[in-house]
Structure formats: structure tokens, C-alpha cells
Amino acid sequence: MHSEQRVRQSVWKGCFACLLAAMTSLVGAQTAPVSFPTKPVRIIVPQTPGGASDALARIVGQKLSEKWGQPVVVENRPGAGGNIGMDAVAKAPGDGHTLLMSYVGSHAINPSIYSKLPFDPEADFVAVATLANVPFVAAVNSAVPVSNMKGLAAYALQKPVSFGSAGNGSVNHLLGEMFNTASGAKMQHVPYKGAAPALTDLISGQIQVVFTSLPSVAQHIRGGTVKGLSVTGSKRAAAFKDIPTIAESGYPGFVINPWFGLFASKGTPMAVARQINSDVKKVLEDKDLLDKFAALGAEPFETTPQEFQSMLHADIKTWAAVVKSSGATAD
């Protein structure tokens, strides 16, 4: 009897050891670094040069290139509200070597603005890594005689005021419409093919207002060619402490803090996505990068690929309601 018990115990110990070894091997396979990248990496920015997407892609791309020992090339492919660049990535090989620098504007809003897209914003992409939260800012031409948002609303009721955007249905456009609704102002929307030309016309006085990403207009605020009236985030930007939030300016609940992040093409292995995510988190700790982010008013924002995917799904629904309320369309 004792002999049989010893045999059973020996068998169970052997089985347990095999099971433990198998589990250890599985965990190791899931967490072990993959060999990535094996060639140069492209980051496609579906917006014009000079905006927040472009600036963040170049800052992060340089740091990733140094870490990977491979060139990271930033390529601008603007057009159709970001859809041209997004479509290029959606059709790229699913190996992680072609990345999309996207943000809430194009990725979460376009599905509601365009009746038909050549790609599925969720199914055709793998969420890889968030990079930053970037507040938008309400900026006016330096000659506009207002110094705050209440003053802008009052001025817009007395004089014709135009606000420029990166196109119909863009974040810039929707923010302007949201402010019209919140304040009772009647500002006229003027769509452009990108935020940069809108900013050019703001500086020259062709339009009076823009709601644009803080990085795209930071140097002009510092130079005094435009005035920053308020930021759209939940708190003041570290680099512009003197600019209040819209909520502080008399419009409570008006809080928009867009995210920016990297996506890969459908089919990219999750192990590759996790590896890129891990590497991005490491470069987001780099002091030089943090200083450059701070100068732009951008704040590092970290998530896992799974958290990023869930956030995108929720934001598509949230912005669909905003778009419906505004009546905006790109068709």
C-alpha cells in the first residue's frame, strides 16, 4: 500500500513538474522580446507638416531610431481629413514596420463625418501606443480686441467673426461649433486643407479665430503674433500657465484633451505591438524628449495596446454624438 502511494505521489509530482514547465515556457514566450525592427520603420502622418501630429512623430521617431539602431522615417500624407494617410497604413504589410501617427480627430471622428471610408478605423488597425495628450487652444489674431473667451463671445455677437479649421468635421471645426453652442456666439466656419494654412490666414488677419493644437501655435503665441485665450484641457498647460482653461473662462464642462498615438496595420503580431509599446514607454522617460514635449504643451500619456484599443472604441461613440449634434459632414 505504501509502495503504491509512493508511486502515485511520484507520478503526480512528475505531472506537476511538466505542467509548471509548460506554463513557464508559455509565459516566457509571451513576454520575451521579439526581434523588431529588422529594417527601417516608416511613421506616416496623415496631416500637413507643422502640426501636433507631425511634431510628436518627429520627436518620438528620433528617439526610437536611436533605441532601435534603425532609421525611422516620418512621411506626411495629408488629405481627406487624414483618410489618405490612414488608408496607406491600412493597406501596408502587417509587420509593424509601417506605423500610423494618429489622433482622436482623424481616428475617432472621421467614422461619423464620412459616410463611407476605404478602411475600418478599428478592424484594419492595431492600436500600439499612446504618446501624449495635447490640449487645443482658442487663439485669435493679435488685432482682435479681446483677452478672454467671454470677450470673444461678446465680440462675435457685435462683429462678423470667422474661425478656421483643418476641414469639415475636424476637431478644430467641432470645437468652434461647441463654443458657438455654449456661448451663443455666431462665428462663421471657414474650412482649410490642414491646420497650417488656417494658422497662416489667422496671422495675416484673413480670419479671426482658430481652435488648434497647442504645439502648432506655441511659437506664435510666444512671439505675440497671435493671442492664446484658453486651452481645452482639464488643466492649464505647463508651458503656458498664464492661459486659463475654457472651463475656468466661464464654460464649465467644456473639456477636450485629445490623445495622439501610434497604430500598426491589421495583422501585426501582438508581440510586436507590445514590443513597440514597451520601447515607446522607455523613450517617453527621456529627459530631452520630455523637455521638447513640455515646450509644445504636450503631456506624455501611456497605455497598453489593449487599453488604447478600448479607448478608441469608446471615443468613436462619444464623438459620434458630438458630430450628430453639430450637424457637421464632410460629404
Stockholm file with secondary structure:
# STOCKHOLM 1.0

chainA/1-331         MHSEQRVRQSVWKGCFACLLAAMTSLVGAQTAPVSFPTKPVRIIVPQTPGGASDALARIVGQKLSEKWGQPVVVENRPGAGGNIGMDAVAKAPGDGHTLLMSYVGSHAINPSIYSKLPFDPEADFVAVATLANVPFVAAVNSAVPVSNMKGLAAYALQKPVSFGSAGNGSVNHLLGEMFNTASGAKMQHVPYKGAAPALTDLISGQIQVVFTSLPSVAQHIRGGTVKGLSVTGSKRAAAFKDIPTIAESGYPGFVINPWFGLFASKGTPMAVARQINSDVKKVLEDKDLLDKFAALGAEPFETTPQEFQSMLHADIKTWAAVVKSSGATAD
#=GR chainA/1-331 SS CHHHHHHHHHHHHHHHHHHHHHHHHHHHHHHSCCCCCSSCEEEEESSCTTSHHHHHHHHHHHHHHHHHTSCEEEEECCCGGGHHHHHHHHTSCSSSSEEEEEEHIIIIIHHHHCSCCSSCTTTTEEEEEEEEECCEEEEEETTSCCSSHHHHHHHHHHSCCEEEESSTTSHHHHHHHHHHHHHCCCCEEEECSSHHHHHHHHHHTSSSEEEEEHHHHHHHHHHTSEEEEEECSSSCCGGGTTSCBTTTTTCTTCCCCCEEEEEEETTCCHHHHHHHHHHHHHHTTCHHHHHHHHHHTCEECCCCHHHHHHHHHHHHHHHHHHHHHHTCCCC
#=GC SS_cons         CHHHHHHHHHHHHHHHHHHHHHHHHHHHHHHSCCCCCSSCEEEEESSCTTSHHHHHHHHHHHHHHHHHTSCEEEEECCCGGGHHHHHHHHTSCSSSSEEEEEEHIIIIIHHHHCSCCSSCTTTTEEEEEEEEECCEEEEEETTSCCSSHHHHHHHHHHSCCEEEESSTTSHHHHHHHHHHHHHCCCCEEEECSSHHHHHHHHHHTSSSEEEEEHHHHHHHHHHTSEEEEEECSSSCCGGGTTSCBTTTTTCTTCCCCCEEEEEEETTCCHHHHHHHHHHHHHHTTCHHHHHHHHHHTCEECCCCHHHHHHHHHHHHHHHHHHHHHHTCCCC
//
